[in-house]
Every structure is written in structure tokens, then in C-alpha cells.
Amino acid sequence: MKLLEDRIRKDGTVIGTGIVKVDSFLNHQMDPVLLDQLAAEFAERFQDAGATKVLTIEASGIAVAVLTALRMNVPAVYAKKSVSATIGKEYYTARVHSFTHDTDCDIALSKAYLNAEDRVLLIDDFLAEGEAMRGLTALCEQAGAEVAGIGVCVEKAFQPGGKWLREKGCHVESLAAIASIDHGVITFCSDPE
């Protein structure tokens, strides 16, 4: 999606060789007009997926997941990064490693909000190593729910997460796929050779 690629070029920042900081418009300070356009794109790309819910992980994917769910007229739900007293006693859980924070956490989702009748569209801001999506797909498997598709705003295609998910048979859609980061310069998969 050229709109997102252009915004990353304009306002994104490269940190080291693997981190693209987009927190001025996507996942810290959010541009609601841009997020709505991203959600519209996801809704169009997955319009025939038969999704009954949109699922994301706390916290950066929540805004675009909610807007996507709104456009698809289905509920949005998110996995929490810690078990709170309000989640109840029955919940699904999976361990997730955060590439950005280099930490592990156990995500949790109440059994009240996901079941075997659901077809779930997974949405997140980034896909790199694929750990968040592994965790979310594990929650769906525990519930007996079917993954209807996976949408990510930004995929780091030079990391293995997207390849692993596609090899597993998942329908993955990335709105901006980064082919490489070299000396602070981002090259997108859509860029001419």
C-alpha cells in the first residue's frame, strides 16, 4: 500500500539494522485518518474471509484492529499481556517473545470471547519473527476457532515470520512489506529493482 510506504519513508525512523520506529503515526501517537485507511484496506482484502471476529494482541494493534472490525461489522477482541483479576478463571494462554522488547510474556484471552464457531481475522501493527502471530494462532487453536486470515500493517519480509505463516497455509496480507534495511535506508518489496 503506497500510502503507508510513503508515510514510513516520510516519518519513520530506522534504529540499527532491524527496527523501524513508526510511533509518530502508527503505534504511540496515532494518525486516525491513516489508521482508518489501513482498516478500510484490510476490510477490502478480507471481505470474503467470513471473519466473525478480529483478534489482536495488546497494545499496538488494538486501534487498527478495532477500526477493521468496525468496517467488517464484527467484534474486536485482544489478548492481554498479563492475566488480570477481571479476565476470570477460564482463559486461553500462550507464551510470546517480543522482538522489540526482547522479553517473554504469557498472553491471555477469556474463553468467553473466542470459541469453535469463530472464524478469526488476526490483525497487528508489525510482523517480524512472527511471535505475536504464533501466540494468537495458538489461542485460536485452543478455542477450536479457525484463522480466517492475518493482516499486518508492516511486515519485515527479511525476517522469517511471514514466510513461516505462509508455509503453514495462512492467508497473510501486509500493507507495507520491507525487503531490507541497509545503512538507515528502507527498501520495500514493491520498490523497483
N, C-alpha and C positions, 0 to 999 in steps of 0.2 A: 504494500500500500504506500504509494508515493508520498501521500500526506504525512504519514508517520516517519518515513525515512527522512524526508526533508526537515521535519521538526527535530529529529535526533541529530542530524547534521548541524542544524542551527543552534540548538540549546543543550544538546547532550555533551557530556564530558567523559573522556577516557581516563581511567585510572589504571595504571600499569598495563598489563597485556590482556586482561580478561574482564575488566569491569567497565560497564557503560553506565554512567550516572545520568539518570533522566528524572531526577527528583524535583526539578523545577516545573515539570508539567505532567508527569505520569504517576509518581508514587510517593510523593511527600506533599508538595504543592501540586494541586491537580487543576488542569485546564478542563472544565466541564464540557465545553463545546467540543474539544478534541476527543474526550472520553466518549461523548455521545456519538461522535462519528465512528469511533472504533467499535462501539457497541452495535451500531447500525450495520457495519461491515460483518461483524460476527453473526448477527441475526440473519443477514442475507446468505452468508456462506453455509450456515447450518439450518436453513429454513426447512429442509426436508429430512432432518435427522430425527424428528419425532421426540425431541427432548421434553421431558416433563419437569426437569429441574436444572438449574445452573448451580454448579458447585465450585468453590474456590477455597483457598487457604488464607488464613489471617496473615497479613493485613493488606498488603499492596494490591492484591487482585480484587478486593471487595467492590470498589467503585465501578470498575468496568464490568464486573460480573452482575451487579445489581442493574446497571443500565441495559446490559444484554438481556437479562431476564425480563425486564420491563418491556423491551421491544418484542420479546418472544411470548409474552403473556404467561410466564411460568414463575414459580417461586425461585428465589435465590437463597442459597444456604452456604455457610462457610465453616470449614473445620477450624477449631480453636487450637492455638499452640500451647494450651495448658488446660488441664481439667479443673473446672471451677465447680463450686457447690451448686450452681444453677443448672449444670448440664444433666444432672440426675445420675442414677446408678447404672443405667443401661446405655452404653455408648460403644461405638467402634473406635479403634485406635490404631495408629501406625507410627513408626519411627521415621523421621525425616531429617536429612542433613542439609543445612543451609550453606550453600557455596559462598554467599556474600558475608555471612557472619562466622563461618567455619565452626558451627555448633550443631548439636543434635537436639531434637525435641520430639516429644510424643504429641502428635496431633490427635484431636478427639472430635467426634460428631455424634450427637444424640441419636439413638436408634429411632426416635420419634420422627425424624426428618428425612430418612432415607430407607427405602425398602425394595423388595424384589420386583415391584411393579414399576419402578422408576427407570427411565432412560435419561442418563445424566450427561449434560454438556459441561466439561471441565474448562474453566477459564482462569488464566493467570497473567501477570504482567510480563514475566520472563520465563524462558525455558533455556537452561544451560546443561547441567548434568542430568536433569530430569528427576531429581529427588522429590520435589514437591508433587509432580505428577505421579510418581511411583506411589507416594503416600496416599494421594487422592484415589488412584485406581485401586489401591488395597482396601480403602474404606468401601468403595463400590462393590468390590468382590465379597467383602464380609457381609454386606447387606443383600447380596444377590442381585444388585442393580446392574444394568448394562451401561457401559460408557458409550454414549451416542457420538461423541467427538471431543476433540481437545482444541481449544483456541488460545493462542498466546499472542500478546502484543508484540513482543520482541523475542526472537529465537537467536541464540548464539549457535549458528549452524556448524561452527568449528568445534563445538563440544558435543558429546555423544548422546545427550538426552533425546533430541528429536529423532535421530536415527534409531535408537532403541525402541521408542514408542511406535514408529512406523513399521519396524520389523516385527513388532508384536501384533501388528494389524490395526493399530489405531488410526483413525482419520484425524490428522493433525493439520491445522491451519495456522500459519504465522502471518501477522500483518506486516512485519519487517523482519527479514532474516539476514543476520550479519554473517558474512562469509569469513571475514578476518578483521583483526585489529593489528595494525603494524605502525609502530612509531607514532601512536596517537591518531592515526587515520583509520576511520571505519570504512570498510568496503562491504556493500550489501550484495546478496546473491543476485539481485536484479540489476546490478550495475553492468554496463557493457564491458566486455573483456578488453 
